[in-house]
């Protein structure tokens, strides 16, 4: 079954930072979409500059999984649209949050914490080794025991989030830091996957293994739409007899 994916990217760095535009001439959302070309996905791309900041109710209603990348414009996203996305997640839409999206209003809303973490950005980047900690999970399918990203931004513990339902990946950096870099959460009828590799000044979204993990995350997060199931309206017509 074709999965309907909306790739949301704030789209600020590519327009104002020449080094980022050189790495991602079609935007980070374009690189992410290109990396999913071998999947059975129907992809739409949206950004902050689109009508209703790319988060119209009509679009969300036809989206199975929303991917989210943001960094410098988190505060520009209107709360009314965050409310809209939250309700869709609770009703069953999947959410894949990428890299600095950990500080987005959306992720903080779904986590209930400030989602702060340790970080270090070097001009030459940090070596990141991504270890698989849950090899039986669908998101880890086709992923070797570890893979390396030669240039990355260090994200480290402590990561102020509630306990994840599943830890799929742990990252190690050349400075010795470690980070829970691939996590899943269940909220209402929706599934959330957070995956940290993806800094804007490095070509991380051109990395085939990163593309593969994102694709797996989307497939895992997918949930069919059903207006009949609502968390605020569950009831039983008949009692359960033991």
C-alpha positions as CSV (number, residue, x, y, z in Angstrom):
1,X,0.0,0.0,0.0
2,X,1.3,3.4,-0.9
3,X,2.2,5.6,2.1
4,X,1.3,9.2,1.8
5,X,4.2,11.2,3.2
6,X,4.5,15.0,3.8
7,X,8.1,16.2,4.2
8,X,8.0,19.4,6.2
9,X,11.1,21.6,6.3
10,X,11.2,25.2,7.6
11,X,13.4,26.1,4.6
12,X,15.4,28.9,6.1
13,X,19.0,27.8,5.9
14,X,18.9,26.9,2.2
15,X,17.7,30.4,1.4
16,X,20.1,32.5,3.5
17,X,23.2,30.4,3.9
18,X,25.2,29.8,0.7
19,X,27.2,26.8,2.1
20,X,23.9,25.0,3.0
21,X,22.4,25.9,-0.4
22,X,25.5,24.4,-2.1
23,X,25.1,21.1,-0.2
24,X,21.3,21.1,-0.6
25,X,20.4,23.0,-3.8
26,X,16.9,21.5,-3.8
27,X,16.6,22.0,0.0
28,X,17.0,19.5,2.7
29,X,13.5,18.3,2.0
30,X,14.5,17.7,-1.6
31,X,17.4,15.5,-0.4
32,X,15.2,13.6,2.0
33,X,12.6,13.0,-0.7
34,X,15.3,11.9,-3.2
35,X,16.6,9.4,-0.7
36,X,13.1,7.8,-0.5
37,X,12.7,7.3,-4.2
38,X,12.8,3.5,-4.0
39,X,10.0,3.3,-1.5
40,X,6.3,3.0,-2.2
41,X,5.7,6.5,-1.0
42,X,3.5,9.4,-2.4
43,X,5.5,12.4,-1.3
44,X,4.5,16.0,-0.9
45,X,6.9,18.8,0.3
46,X,5.9,21.8,2.4
47,X,7.7,24.6,4.2
48,X,7.0,27.6,6.5
49,X,6.5,29.8,3.4
50,X,3.5,27.8,2.1
51,X,-0.1,28.7,2.9
52,X,-0.9,28.1,6.6
53,X,2.8,27.4,7.0
54,X,2.5,24.2,5.0
55,X,0.2,22.6,7.6
56,X,-3.3,22.9,6.2
57,X,-6.0,20.6,7.6
58,X,-6.7,19.2,4.1
59,X,-3.0,18.2,3.7
60,X,-2.8,16.7,7.2
61,X,-6.0,14.7,6.7
62,X,-4.4,13.0,3.7
63,X,-1.0,12.5,5.3
64,X,-0.1,9.1,6.7
65,X,3.3,10.2,8.0
66,X,4.7,13.7,8.5
67,X,8.5,14.3,8.7
68,X,9.7,17.4,10.5
69,X,12.9,19.4,10.1
70,X,13.4,22.7,11.8
71,X,16.1,24.7,13.4
72,X,16.2,28.5,13.5
73,X,12.4,29.2,13.0
74,X,10.8,27.1,15.7
75,X,9.0,30.1,17.2
76,X,7.6,31.2,13.9
77,X,5.3,28.1,13.7
78,X,1.9,29.2,14.9
79,X,0.4,27.4,17.9
80,X,-2.8,26.8,16.1
81,X,-1.0,24.7,13.5
82,X,0.8,22.8,16.2
83,X,-2.6,22.0,17.8
84,X,-3.8,20.8,14.4
85,X,-0.8,18.5,13.9
86,X,-1.0,17.2,17.5
87,X,-4.6,16.1,17.0
88,X,-3.7,14.3,13.8
89,X,-1.0,12.4,15.6
90,X,-3.3,11.4,18.4
91,X,-5.8,10.2,15.7
92,X,-3.1,8.0,14.1
93,X,-0.9,10.1,11.8
94,X,2.8,9.1,12.2
95,X,5.5,11.7,12.9
96,X,9.3,11.5,12.1
97,X,11.3,14.2,13.8
98,X,14.7,14.9,12.4
99,X,17.9,16.4,14.0
100,X,17.2,19.8,15.5
101,X,13.5,19.2,15.4
102,X,14.0,18.1,19.0
103,X,13.5,21.8,19.9
104,X,10.5,22.3,17.7
105,X,7.2,23.2,19.3
106,X,5.8,20.0,17.8
107,X,8.2,17.7,19.5
108,X,8.2,19.5,22.8
109,X,4.4,19.4,22.8
110,X,4.4,15.6,22.3
111,X,7.1,15.0,24.9
112,X,6.0,17.5,27.5
113,X,9.5,18.6,28.4
114,X,12.0,21.2,27.0
115,X,14.0,18.5,25.1
116,X,17.3,20.1,25.8
117,X,20.5,18.2,25.1
118,X,24.3,18.7,25.0
119,X,25.8,19.7,21.7
120,X,29.0,20.7,20.0
121,X,29.4,22.1,16.5
122,X,32.9,22.0,14.9
123,X,33.7,23.5,11.5
124,X,35.1,20.2,10.4
125,X,32.4,18.2,12.1
126,X,32.5,15.3,14.5
127,X,32.8,11.6,13.6
128,X,29.5,10.0,14.5
129,X,29.2,6.2,14.9
130,X,25.6,5.1,15.0
131,X,25.2,1.8,16.8
132,X,22.1,-0.4,16.5
133,X,20.8,-1.2,20.0
134,X,17.6,-3.0,18.9
135,X,18.4,-5.1,15.8
136,X,15.0,-6.8,15.8
137,X,13.1,-3.6,15.4
138,X,11.6,-2.8,11.9
139,X,13.4,0.5,11.8
140,X,16.7,-1.3,12.1
141,X,16.0,-3.7,9.2
142,X,18.8,-3.7,6.7
143,X,21.1,-1.7,8.9
144,X,24.5,-3.1,9.9
145,X,25.6,-3.3,13.5
146,X,26.9,0.2,13.2
147,X,27.5,2.8,10.5
148,X,29.5,6.0,10.5
149,X,28.8,9.6,9.5
150,X,32.2,11.3,8.9
151,X,31.0,14.8,9.5
152,X,28.2,15.4,12.0
153,X,27.2,17.8,14.8
154,X,27.7,16.2,18.3
155,X,24.5,15.7,20.2
156,X,25.1,14.3,23.7
157,X,23.4,13.3,27.0
158,X,21.6,14.4,29.0
159,X,18.7,14.5,26.7
160,X,15.7,15.9,28.6
161,X,12.8,13.8,27.3
162,X,10.5,11.3,28.9
163,X,11.7,7.7,28.7
164,X,11.4,6.4,25.1
165,X,9.3,3.4,24.4
166,X,12.1,1.9,22.4
167,X,15.8,2.9,21.8
168,X,16.8,1.8,18.3
169,X,20.1,3.6,17.9
170,X,22.8,5.0,20.1
171,X,25.5,7.3,18.7
172,X,29.1,7.7,19.8
173,X,31.3,10.7,18.9
174,X,35.1,11.0,18.8
175,X,35.0,13.2,21.9
176,X,33.6,10.2,23.8
177,X,30.1,11.5,24.1
178,X,27.1,9.2,23.6
179,X,23.5,10.0,22.6
180,X,20.2,8.2,22.2
181,X,19.9,9.0,18.5
182,X,17.0,6.9,17.4
183,X,13.9,6.7,19.6
184,X,10.3,5.7,19.4
185,X,7.2,7.0,21.2
186,X,3.5,6.2,21.2
187,X,1.1,9.0,21.6
188,X,-2.6,8.3,21.4
189,X,-3.1,6.3,18.2
190,X,0.1,7.8,16.6
191,X,3.7,6.7,16.4
192,X,6.7,9.0,16.7
193,X,10.3,8.3,15.6
194,X,13.1,10.7,16.5
195,X,16.3,10.4,14.5
196,X,19.1,12.9,15.3
197,X,21.7,12.7,12.4
198,X,21.1,15.6,10.0
199,X,23.0,18.9,10.5
200,X,22.5,21.4,7.8
201,X,26.1,22.2,7.0
202,X,27.1,18.6,6.3
203,X,25.7,16.3,3.5
204,X,24.2,13.9,6.0
205,X,20.9,13.6,4.1
206,X,22.8,12.3,1.1
207,X,24.1,9.4,3.2
208,X,22.5,6.2,1.9
209,X,22.2,4.6,5.4
210,X,20.7,7.7,6.8
211,X,18.2,7.7,4.0
212,X,17.5,4.0,4.6
213,X,16.8,4.6,8.3
214,X,14.4,7.5,7.6
215,X,12.5,5.3,5.1
216,X,12.3,2.5,7.6
217,X,11.1,5.1,10.2
218,X,8.3,6.3,7.9
219,X,7.1,2.8,7.2
220,X,7.1,2.0,10.9
221,X,5.2,5.2,11.8
222,X,2.5,4.7,9.2
223,X,-1.0,4.1,10.4
224,X,-4.1,3.9,8.3
225,X,-6.7,6.6,8.7
226,X,-9.9,5.7,10.5
227,X,-12.4,8.3,11.6
228,X,-14.2,5.5,13.6
229,X,-11.5,5.4,16.3
230,X,-11.2,8.3,18.7
231,X,-9.4,8.3,22.0
232,X,-12.0,10.6,23.6
233,X,-14.9,8.4,22.5
234,X,-13.9,4.8,23.4
235,X,-16.7,2.8,25.0
236,X,-18.0,-0.8,25.1
237,X,-21.6,-1.6,24.3
238,X,-21.3,-4.8,26.3
239,X,-19.4,-5.6,29.5
240,X,-16.6,-8.1,29.4
241,X,-17.5,-11.3,31.3
242,X,-14.8,-13.4,32.9
